[in-house]
Amino acid sequence: MSHKQSAGGLGPPASLQKRIVRLILGILIIIGFIGFLSNIERITGKSEVIQVLQEKDIYVGGWYWDIIDEVAEATDFMRGALKRGNNTSED
């Protein structure tokens, strides 16, 4: 029985040097991807909508958080209504 057969078909583990090189390459790929995404606006050119929002100093993240707050309030209301409904049906 060879080493490959006893290890479930896998070869011997990679050397420490190969594992370190793979780790460094993985980190560099992630850093490159983040760098690319952060500069994609310059690469592709600004859209007119983004440019107008930036010129007017409009924070679009605020719209997102308003919606999140509305959903949270609606969820709390529904939980309260369900609790009241369960309490009245038990009496």
Biopython code that builds the backbone (N, CA, C, O; Angstrom):
import numpy as np
from Bio.PDB.StructureBuilder import StructureBuilder

atoms = [
    (1, "MET", "N", (0.850, -1.176, 0.000)),
    (1, "MET", "CA", (0.000, 0.000, 0.000)),
    (1, "MET", "C", (0.895, 1.238, 0.000)),
    (1, "MET", "O", (1.740, 1.399, 0.880)),
    (2, "SER", "N", (0.709, 2.098, -0.974)),
    (2, "SER", "CA", (1.564, 3.281, -1.081)),
    (2, "SER", "C", (1.040, 4.404, -0.182)),
    (2, "SER", "O", (-0.055, 4.314, 0.375)),
    (3, "HIS", "N", (1.840, 5.452, -0.056)),
    (3, "HIS", "CA", (1.451, 6.594, 0.779)),
    (3, "HIS", "C", (0.182, 7.260, 0.243)),
    (3, "HIS", "O", (-0.677, 7.692, 1.011)),
    (4, "LYS", "N", (0.079, 7.336, -1.083)),
    (4, "LYS", "CA", (-1.096, 7.978, -1.685)),
    (4, "LYS", "C", (-2.365, 7.198, -1.370)),
    (4, "LYS", "O", (-3.408, 7.802, -1.120)),
    (5, "GLN", "N", (-2.302, 5.897, -1.376)),
    (5, "GLN", "CA", (-3.483, 5.090, -1.096)),
    (5, "GLN", "C", (-3.894, 5.198, 0.361)),
    (5, "GLN", "O", (-5.087, 5.233, 0.666)),
    (6, "SER", "N", (-2.934, 5.253, 1.257)),
    (6, "SER", "CA", (-3.271, 5.306, 2.671)),
    (6, "SER", "C", (-3.807, 6.672, 3.095)),
    (6, "SER", "O", (-4.470, 6.779, 4.127)),
    (7, "ALA", "N", (-3.531, 7.706, 2.323)),
    (7, "ALA", "CA", (-3.983, 9.052, 2.671)),
    (7, "ALA", "C", (-5.258, 9.431, 1.933)),
    (7, "ALA", "O", (-5.562, 10.616, 1.794)),
    (8, "GLY", "N", (-6.005, 8.447, 1.461)),
    (8, "GLY", "CA", (-7.253, 8.739, 0.773)),
    (8, "GLY", "C", (-7.030, 9.308, -0.615)),
    (8, "GLY", "O", (-7.870, 10.067, -1.099)),
    (9, "GLY", "N", (-5.939, 8.974, -1.270)),
    (9, "GLY", "CA", (-5.668, 9.438, -2.622)),
    (9, "GLY", "C", (-4.943, 10.761, -2.677)),
    (9, "GLY", "O", (-4.619, 11.237, -3.765)),
    (10, "LEU", "N", (-4.681, 11.362, -1.549)),
    (10, "LEU", "CA", (-3.977, 12.635, -1.519)),
    (10, "LEU", "C", (-2.485, 12.387, -1.378)),
    (10, "LEU", "O", (-2.061, 11.426, -0.736)),
    (11, "GLY", "N", (-1.712, 13.244, -1.971)),
    (11, "GLY", "CA", (-0.269, 13.135, -1.859)),
    (11, "GLY", "C", (0.212, 13.615, -0.506)),
    (11, "GLY", "O", (-0.588, 13.988, 0.351)),
    (12, "PRO", "N", (1.509, 13.604, -0.320)),
    (12, "PRO", "CA", (2.043, 14.107, 0.954)),
    (12, "PRO", "C", (1.729, 15.588, 1.105)),
    (12, "PRO", "O", (1.583, 16.293, 0.106)),
    (13, "PRO", "N", (1.624, 16.066, 2.331)),
    (13, "PRO", "CA", (1.304, 17.490, 2.526)),
    (13, "PRO", "C", (2.369, 18.390, 1.910)),
    (13, "PRO", "O", (3.543, 18.030, 1.826)),
    (14, "ALA", "N", (1.925, 19.570, 1.482)),
    (14, "ALA", "CA", (2.845, 20.517, 0.864)),
    (14, "ALA", "C", (3.865, 20.980, 1.895)),
    (14, "ALA", "O", (3.586, 21.039, 3.093)),
    (15, "SER", "N", (5.027, 21.299, 1.409)),
    (15, "SER", "CA", (6.074, 21.763, 2.319)),
    (15, "SER", "C", (5.689, 23.117, 2.918)),
    (15, "SER", "O", (4.815, 23.813, 2.402)),
    (16, "LEU", "N", (6.346, 23.468, 3.996)),
    (16, "LEU", "CA", (6.070, 24.732, 4.671)),
    (16, "LEU", "C", (6.298, 25.910, 3.726)),
    (16, "LEU", "O", (5.536, 26.877, 3.735)),
    (17, "GLN", "N", (7.336, 25.825, 2.923)),
    (17, "GLN", "CA", (7.651, 26.910, 1.984)),
    (17, "GLN", "C", (6.518, 27.092, 0.971)),
    (17, "GLN", "O", (6.131, 28.224, 0.680)),
    (18, "LYS", "N", (5.985, 25.997, 0.433)),
    (18, "LYS", "CA", (4.894, 26.099, -0.535)),
    (18, "LYS", "C", (3.633, 26.669, 0.120)),
    (18, "LYS", "O", (2.920, 27.465, -0.490)),
    (19, "ARG", "N", (3.365, 26.266, 1.343)),
    (19, "ARG", "CA", (2.188, 26.783, 2.036)),
    (19, "ARG", "C", (2.313, 28.273, 2.307)),
    (19, "ARG", "O", (1.326, 29.002, 2.199)),
    (20, "ILE", "N", (3.506, 28.740, 2.656)),
    (20, "ILE", "CA", (3.718, 30.165, 2.895)),
    (20, "ILE", "C", (3.563, 30.950, 1.598)),
    (20, "ILE", "O", (2.963, 32.025, 1.588)),
    (21, "VAL", "N", (4.103, 30.417, 0.505)),
    (21, "VAL", "CA", (3.968, 31.093, -0.794)),
    (21, "VAL", "C", (2.499, 31.180, -1.190)),
    (21, "VAL", "O", (2.047, 32.214, -1.682)),
    (22, "ARG", "N", (1.755, 30.103, -0.977)),
    (22, "ARG", "CA", (0.322, 30.115, -1.304)),
    (22, "ARG", "C", (-0.430, 31.135, -0.450)),
    (22, "ARG", "O", (-1.298, 31.851, -0.947)),
    (23, "LEU", "N", (-0.093, 31.195, 0.826)),
    (23, "LEU", "CA", (-0.723, 32.166, 1.715)),
    (23, "LEU", "C", (-0.443, 33.589, 1.250)),
    (23, "LEU", "O", (-1.357, 34.412, 1.185)),
    (24, "ILE", "N", (0.801, 33.881, 0.929)),
    (24, "ILE", "CA", (1.173, 35.230, 0.467)),
    (24, "ILE", "C", (0.470, 35.558, -0.833)),
    (24, "ILE", "O", (-0.023, 36.672, -1.004)),
    (25, "LEU", "N", (0.416, 34.595, -1.765)),
    (25, "LEU", "CA", (-0.294, 34.836, -3.034)),
    (25, "LEU", "C", (-1.783, 35.096, -2.790)),
    (25, "LEU", "O", (-2.371, 35.974, -3.420)),
    (26, "GLY", "N", (-2.384, 34.345, -1.890)),
    (26, "GLY", "CA", (-3.793, 34.562, -1.577)),
    (26, "GLY", "C", (-4.041, 35.941, -0.996)),
    (26, "GLY", "O", (-5.004, 36.616, -1.360)),
    (27, "ILE", "N", (-3.162, 36.357, -0.084)),
    (27, "ILE", "CA", (-3.300, 37.693, 0.505)),
    (27, "ILE", "C", (-3.120, 38.769, -0.547)),
    (27, "ILE", "O", (-3.862, 39.750, -0.564)),
    (28, "LEU", "N", (-2.143, 38.596, -1.425)),
    (28, "LEU", "CA", (-1.917, 39.588, -2.487)),
    (28, "LEU", "C", (-3.098, 39.659, -3.450)),
    (28, "LEU", "O", (-3.452, 40.739, -3.923)),
    (29, "ILE", "N", (-3.703, 38.518, -3.739)),
    (29, "ILE", "CA", (-4.880, 38.521, -4.621)),
    (29, "ILE", "C", (-6.031, 39.281, -3.962)),
    (29, "ILE", "O", (-6.714, 40.064, -4.621)),
    (30, "ILE", "N", (-6.245, 39.056, -2.680)),
    (30, "ILE", "CA", (-7.315, 39.764, -1.967)),
    (30, "ILE", "C", (-7.040, 41.269, -1.944)),
    (30, "ILE", "O", (-7.944, 42.069, -2.186)),
    (31, "ILE", "N", (-5.804, 41.652, -1.655)),
    (31, "ILE", "CA", (-5.447, 43.078, -1.634)),
    (31, "ILE", "C", (-5.628, 43.693, -3.022)),
    (31, "ILE", "O", (-6.141, 44.804, -3.151)),
    (32, "GLY", "N", (-5.209, 42.970, -4.051)),
    (32, "GLY", "CA", (-5.393, 43.469, -5.418)),
    (32, "GLY", "C", (-6.856, 43.630, -5.773)),
    (32, "GLY", "O", (-7.236, 44.609, -6.415)),
    (33, "PHE", "N", (-7.679, 42.679, -5.363)),
    (33, "PHE", "CA", (-9.111, 42.755, -5.643)),
    (33, "PHE", "C", (-9.739, 43.954, -4.945)),
    (33, "PHE", "O", (-10.540, 44.674, -5.541)),
    (34, "ILE", "N", (-9.376, 44.169, -3.684)),
    (34, "ILE", "CA", (-9.897, 45.323, -2.944)),
    (34, "ILE", "C", (-9.437, 46.622, -3.593)),
    (34, "ILE", "O", (-10.222, 47.559, -3.737)),
    (35, "GLY", "N", (-8.164, 46.679, -3.985)),
    (35, "GLY", "CA", (-7.652, 47.878, -4.656)),
    (35, "GLY", "C", (-8.356, 48.144, -5.964)),
    (35, "GLY", "O", (-8.654, 49.293, -6.293)),
    (36, "PHE", "N", (-8.623, 47.086, -6.717)),
    (36, "PHE", "CA", (-9.335, 47.239, -7.988)),
    (36, "PHE", "C", (-10.744, 47.762, -7.756)),
    (36, "PHE", "O", (-11.190, 48.681, -8.443)),
    (37, "LEU", "N", (-11.447, 47.180, -6.790)),
    (37, "LEU", "CA", (-12.822, 47.600, -6.536)),
    (37, "LEU", "C", (-12.910, 49.034, -6.020)),
    (37, "LEU", "O", (-13.858, 49.755, -6.332)),
    (38, "SER", "N", (-11.921, 49.442, -5.230)),
    (38, "SER", "CA", (-11.970, 50.804, -4.717)),
    (38, "SER", "C", (-11.673, 51.837, -5.795)),
    (38, "SER", "O", (-12.035, 53.004, -5.648)),
    (39, "ASN", "N", (-11.021, 51.423, -6.872)),
    (39, "ASN", "CA", (-10.695, 52.348, -7.959)),
    (39, "ASN", "C", (-11.514, 52.089, -9.216)),
    (39, "ASN", "O", (-11.221, 52.663, -10.265)),
    (40, "ILE", "N", (-12.516, 51.254, -9.139)),
    (40, "ILE", "CA", (-13.284, 50.907, -10.334)),
    (40, "ILE", "C", (-14.020, 52.116, -10.914)),
    (40, "ILE", "O", (-14.251, 52.193, -12.121)),
    (41, "GLU", "N", (-14.381, 53.051, -10.045)),
    (41, "GLU", "CA", (-15.078, 54.248, -10.519)),
    (41, "GLU", "C", (-14.169, 55.052, -11.459)),
    (41, "GLU", "O", (-14.631, 55.582, -12.469)),
    (42, "ARG", "N", (-12.903, 55.136, -11.129)),
    (42, "ARG", "CA", (-11.957, 55.853, -11.999)),
    (42, "ARG", "C", (-11.699, 55.098, -13.281)),
    (42, "ARG", "O", (-11.495, 55.702, -14.334)),
    (43, "ILE", "N", (-11.705, 53.778, -13.200)),
    (43, "ILE", "CA", (-11.426, 52.960, -14.384)),
    (43, "ILE", "C", (-12.581, 53.030, -15.370)),
    (43, "ILE", "O", (-12.363, 53.230, -16.565)),
    (44, "THR", "N", (-13.804, 52.867, -14.886)),
    (44, "THR", "CA", (-14.969, 52.825, -15.767)),
    (44, "THR", "C", (-15.531, 54.204, -16.071)),
    (44, "THR", "O", (-16.307, 54.354, -17.015)),
    (45, "GLY", "N", (-15.169, 55.188, -15.314)),
    (45, "GLY", "CA", (-15.736, 56.522, -15.489)),
    (45, "GLY", "C", (-16.954, 56.689, -14.615)),
    (45, "GLY", "O", (-17.714, 55.740, -14.419)),
    (46, "LYS", "N", (-17.148, 57.862, -14.097)),
    (46, "LYS", "CA", (-18.269, 58.104, -13.205)),
    (46, "LYS", "C", (-19.576, 58.133, -13.985)),
    (46, "LYS", "O", (-19.652, 58.667, -15.091)),
    (47, "SER", "N", (-20.597, 57.547, -13.381)),
    (47, "SER", "CA", (-21.911, 57.661, -13.994)),
    (47, "SER", "C", (-22.479, 59.030, -13.642)),
    (47, "SER", "O", (-22.047, 59.659, -12.676)),
    (48, "GLU", "N", (-23.437, 59.482, -14.419)),
    (48, "GLU", "CA", (-24.024, 60.806, -14.193)),
    (48, "GLU", "C", (-24.771, 60.850, -12.866)),
    (48, "GLU", "O", (-24.750, 61.871, -12.178)),
    (49, "VAL", "N", (-25.430, 59.754, -12.501)),
    (49, "VAL", "CA", (-26.194, 59.721, -11.260)),
    (49, "VAL", "C", (-25.249, 59.867, -10.069)),
    (49, "VAL", "O", (-25.508, 60.662, -9.165)),
    (50, "ILE", "N", (-24.171, 59.114, -10.064)),
    (50, "ILE", "CA", (-23.209, 59.196, -8.957)),
    (50, "ILE", "C", (-22.605, 60.589, -8.889)),
    (50, "ILE", "O", (-22.418, 61.135, -7.802)),
    (51, "GLN", "N", (-22.303, 61.162, -10.035)),
    (51, "GLN", "CA", (-21.696, 62.486, -10.059)),
    (51, "GLN", "C", (-22.651, 63.533, -9.484)),
    (51, "GLN", "O", (-22.221, 64.397, -8.720)),
    (52, "VAL", "N", (-23.939, 63.473, -9.837)),
    (52, "VAL", "CA", (-24.922, 64.425, -9.320)),
    (52, "VAL", "C", (-25.085, 64.245, -7.815)),
    (52, "VAL", "O", (-25.151, 65.228, -7.077)),
    (53, "LEU", "N", (-25.150, 62.996, -7.352)),
    (53, "LEU", "CA", (-25.294, 62.749, -5.916)),
    (53, "LEU", "C", (-24.103, 63.307, -5.140)),
    (53, "LEU", "O", (-24.274, 63.875, -4.061)),
    (54, "GLN", "N", (-22.906, 63.147, -5.685)),
    (54, "GLN", "CA", (-21.721, 63.675, -5.007)),
    (54, "GLN", "C", (-21.682, 65.200, -5.046)),
    (54, "GLN", "O", (-21.299, 65.835, -4.062)),
    (55, "GLU", "N", (-22.076, 65.794, -6.174)),
    (55, "GLU", "CA", (-22.072, 67.261, -6.283)),
    (55, "GLU", "C", (-23.087, 67.895, -5.334)),
    (55, "GLU", "O", (-22.817, 68.941, -4.744)),
    (56, "LYS", "N", (-24.253, 67.265, -5.185)),
    (56, "LYS", "CA", (-25.303, 67.794, -4.312)),
    (56, "LYS", "C", (-25.094, 67.394, -2.857)),
    (56, "LYS", "O", (-25.882, 67.770, -1.989)),
    (57, "ASP", "N", (-24.027, 66.629, -2.584)),
    (57, "ASP", "CA", (-23.701, 66.165, -1.235)),
    (57, "ASP", "C", (-24.869, 65.407, -0.616)),
    (57, "ASP", "O", (-25.260, 65.658, 0.524)),
    (58, "ILE", "N", (-25.420, 64.470, -1.395)),
    (58, "ILE", "CA", (-26.532, 63.639, -0.960)),
    (58, "ILE", "C", (-25.974, 62.320, -0.454)),
    (58, "ILE", "O", (-25.247, 61.632, -1.171)),
    (59, "TYR", "N", (-26.307, 61.971, 0.766)),
    (59, "TYR", "CA", (-25.842, 60.735, 1.373)),
    (59, "TYR", "C", (-26.903, 59.667, 1.144)),
    (59, "TYR", "O", (-27.923, 59.642, 1.833)),
    (60, "VAL", "N", (-26.665, 58.789, 0.180)),
    (60, "VAL", "CA", (-27.661, 57.770, -0.158)),
    (60, "VAL", "C", (-27.737, 56.669, 0.891)),
    (60, "VAL", "O", (-28.731, 55.945, 0.948)),
    (61, "GLY", "N", (-26.708, 56.528, 1.720)),
    (61, "GLY", "CA", (-26.761, 55.544, 2.782)),
    (61, "GLY", "C", (-27.872, 55.832, 3.774)),
    (61, "GLY", "O", (-28.396, 54.917, 4.410)),
    (62, "GLY", "N", (-28.231, 57.096, 3.906)),
    (62, "GLY", "CA", (-29.316, 57.479, 4.803)),
    (62, "GLY", "C", (-30.643, 56.874, 4.372)),
    (62, "GLY", "O", (-31.453, 56.499, 5.220)),
    (63, "TRP", "N", (-30.879, 56.774, 3.076)),
    (63, "TRP", "CA", (-32.106, 56.159, 2.586)),
    (63, "TRP", "C", (-32.150, 54.696, 3.015)),
    (63, "TRP", "O", (-33.195, 54.202, 3.438)),
    (64, "TYR", "N", (-31.041, 54.019, 2.908)),
    (64, "TYR", "CA", (-30.973, 52.608, 3.304)),
    (64, "TYR", "C", (-31.322, 52.451, 4.776)),
    (64, "TYR", "O", (-32.116, 51.583, 5.139)),
    (65, "TRP", "N", (-30.732, 53.287, 5.628)),
    (65, "TRP", "CA", (-30.979, 53.147, 7.060)),
    (65, "TRP", "C", (-32.404, 53.527, 7.424)),
    (65, "TRP", "O", (-32.948, 52.979, 8.383)),
    (66, "ASP", "N", (-33.033, 54.451, 6.693)),
    (66, "ASP", "CA", (-34.441, 54.757, 6.932)),
    (66, "ASP", "C", (-35.303, 53.532, 6.685)),
    (66, "ASP", "O", (-36.218, 53.242, 7.455)),
    (67, "ILE", "N", (-35.009, 52.818, 5.611)),
    (67, "ILE", "CA", (-35.782, 51.616, 5.284)),
    (67, "ILE", "C", (-35.571, 50.552, 6.354)),
    (67, "ILE", "O", (-36.518, 49.875, 6.754)),
    (68, "ILE", "N", (-34.328, 50.404, 6.819)),
    (68, "ILE", "CA", (-34.042, 49.432, 7.875)),
    (68, "ILE", "C", (-34.836, 49.769, 9.136)),
    (68, "ILE", "O", (-35.388, 48.875, 9.777)),
    (69, "ASP", "N", (-34.895, 51.052, 9.493)),
    (69, "ASP", "CA", (-35.666, 51.465, 10.671)),
    (69, "ASP", "C", (-37.148, 51.146, 10.503)),
    (69, "ASP", "O", (-37.799, 50.698, 11.446)),
    (70, "GLU", "N", (-37.682, 51.376, 9.302)),
    (70, "GLU", "CA", (-39.095, 51.085, 9.059)),
    (70, "GLU", "C", (-39.370, 49.597, 9.198)),
    (70, "GLU", "O", (-40.384, 49.200, 9.771)),
    (71, "VAL", "N", (-38.478, 48.783, 8.682)),
    (71, "VAL", "CA", (-38.653, 47.330, 8.787)),
    (71, "VAL", "C", (-38.592, 46.896, 10.249)),
    (71, "VAL", "O", (-39.373, 46.047, 10.681)),
    (72, "ALA", "N", (-37.667, 47.476, 11.007)),
    (72, "ALA", "CA", (-37.552, 47.129, 12.428)),
    (72, "ALA", "C", (-38.815, 47.516, 13.187)),
    (72, "ALA", "O", (-39.296, 46.748, 14.019)),
    (73, "GLU", "N", (-39.355, 48.695, 12.909)),
    (73, "GLU", "CA", (-40.584, 49.124, 13.569)),
    (73, "GLU", "C", (-41.750, 48.214, 13.198)),
    (73, "GLU", "O", (-42.553, 47.845, 14.054)),
    (74, "ALA", "N", (-41.838, 47.854, 11.918)),
    (74, "ALA", "CA", (-42.922, 46.971, 11.481)),
    (74, "ALA", "C", (-42.796, 45.594, 12.125)),
    (74, "ALA", "O", (-43.801, 44.991, 12.501)),
    (75, "THR", "N", (-41.569, 45.095, 12.253)),
    (75, "THR", "CA", (-41.359, 43.799, 12.892)),
    (75, "THR", "C", (-41.764, 43.840, 14.355)),
    (75, "THR", "O", (-42.424, 42.924, 14.847)),
    (76, "ASP", "N", (-41.370, 44.905, 15.056)),
    (76, "ASP", "CA", (-41.765, 45.046, 16.461)),
    (76, "ASP", "C", (-43.285, 45.108, 16.604)),
    (76, "ASP", "O", (-43.851, 44.497, 17.510)),
    (77, "PHE", "N", (-43.944, 45.846, 15.708)),
    (77, "PHE", "CA", (-45.397, 45.949, 15.751)),
    (77, "PHE", "C", (-46.044, 44.581, 15.544)),
    (77, "PHE", "O", (-46.978, 44.214, 16.256)),
    (78, "MET", "N", (-45.537, 43.827, 14.556)),
    (78, "MET", "CA", (-46.100, 42.510, 14.275)),
    (78, "MET", "C", (-45.892, 41.556, 15.443)),
    (78, "MET", "O", (-46.791, 40.784, 15.776)),
    (79, "ARG", "N", (-44.715, 41.599, 16.074)),
    (79, "ARG", "CA", (-44.471, 40.749, 17.237)),
    (79, "ARG", "C", (-45.430, 41.100, 18.372)),
    (79, "ARG", "O", (-45.973, 40.214, 19.033)),
    (80, "GLY", "N", (-45.634, 42.396, 18.591)),
    (80, "GLY", "CA", (-46.569, 42.823, 19.623)),
    (80, "GLY", "C", (-47.988, 42.383, 19.317)),
    (80, "GLY", "O", (-48.713, 41.937, 20.207)),
    (81, "ALA", "N", (-48.389, 42.511, 18.046)),
    (81, "ALA", "CA", (-49.732, 42.111, 17.656)),
    (81, "ALA", "C", (-49.912, 40.607, 17.816)),
    (81, "ALA", "O", (-50.974, 40.153, 18.242)),
    (82, "LEU", "N", (-48.889, 39.832, 17.480)),
    (82, "LEU", "CA", (-48.993, 38.385, 17.632)),
    (82, "LEU", "C", (-49.060, 37.994, 19.102)),
    (82, "LEU", "O", (-49.796, 37.078, 19.468)),
    (83, "LYS", "N", (-48.293, 38.685, 19.953)),
    (83, "LYS", "CA", (-48.342, 38.389, 21.387)),
    (83, "LYS", "C", (-49.719, 38.723, 21.951)),
    (83, "LYS", "O", (-50.270, 37.953, 22.738)),
    (84, "ARG", "N", (-50.283, 39.876, 21.550)),
    (84, "ARG", "CA", (-51.618, 40.241, 22.016)),
    (84, "ARG", "C", (-52.652, 39.259, 21.510)),
    (84, "ARG", "O", (-53.592, 38.916, 22.226)),
    (85, "GLY", "N", (-52.484, 38.809, 20.289)),
    (85, "GLY", "CA", (-53.422, 37.842, 19.717)),
    (85, "GLY", "C", (-53.345, 36.519, 20.426)),
    (85, "GLY", "O", (-54.378, 35.881, 20.631)),
    (86, "ASN", "N", (-52.157, 36.071, 20.813)),
    (86, "ASN", "CA", (-52.005, 34.808, 21.525)),
    (86, "ASN", "C", (-52.562, 34.920, 22.939)),
    (86, "ASN", "O", (-53.127, 33.957, 23.457)),
    (87, "ASN", "N", (-52.410, 36.072, 23.564)),
    (87, "ASN", "CA", (-52.901, 36.242, 24.939)),
    (87, "ASN", "C", (-54.431, 36.244, 24.988)),
    (87, "ASN", "O", (-55.018, 35.700, 25.924)),
    (88, "THR", "N", (-55.083, 36.852, 23.987)),
    (88, "THR", "CA", (-56.533, 36.900, 23.988)),
    (88, "THR", "C", (-57.144, 35.558, 23.644)),
    (88, "THR", "O", (-58.251, 35.265, 24.096)),
    (89, "SER", "N", (-56.477, 34.745, 22.875)),
    (89, "SER", "CA", (-57.040, 33.455, 22.500)),
    (89, "SER", "C", (-56.939, 32.451, 23.636)),
    (89, "SER", "O", (-57.702, 31.486, 23.668)),
    (90, "GLU", "N", (-56.007, 32.657, 24.578)),
    (90, "GLU", "CA", (-55.841, 31.755, 25.695)),
    (90, "GLU", "C", (-56.863, 32.026, 26.791)),
    (90, "GLU", "O", (-57.201, 31.122, 27.555)),
    (91, "ASP", "N", (-57.357, 33.253, 26.880)),
    (91, "ASP", "CA", (-58.295, 33.624, 27.961)),
    (91, "ASP", "C", (-59.644, 33.008, 27.756)),
    (91, "ASP", "O", (-60.547, 33.215, 28.567)),
]
sb = StructureBuilder()
sb.init_structure("model")
sb.init_model(0)
sb.init_chain("A")
sb.init_seg("    ")
for serial, (resi, resn, name, xyz) in enumerate(atoms, 1):
    if name == "N":
        sb.init_residue(resn, " ", resi, " ")
    sb.init_atom(name, np.array(xyz, "f"), 0.0, 1.0, " ", f" {name:<3s}", serial, name[0])
structure = sb.get_structure()
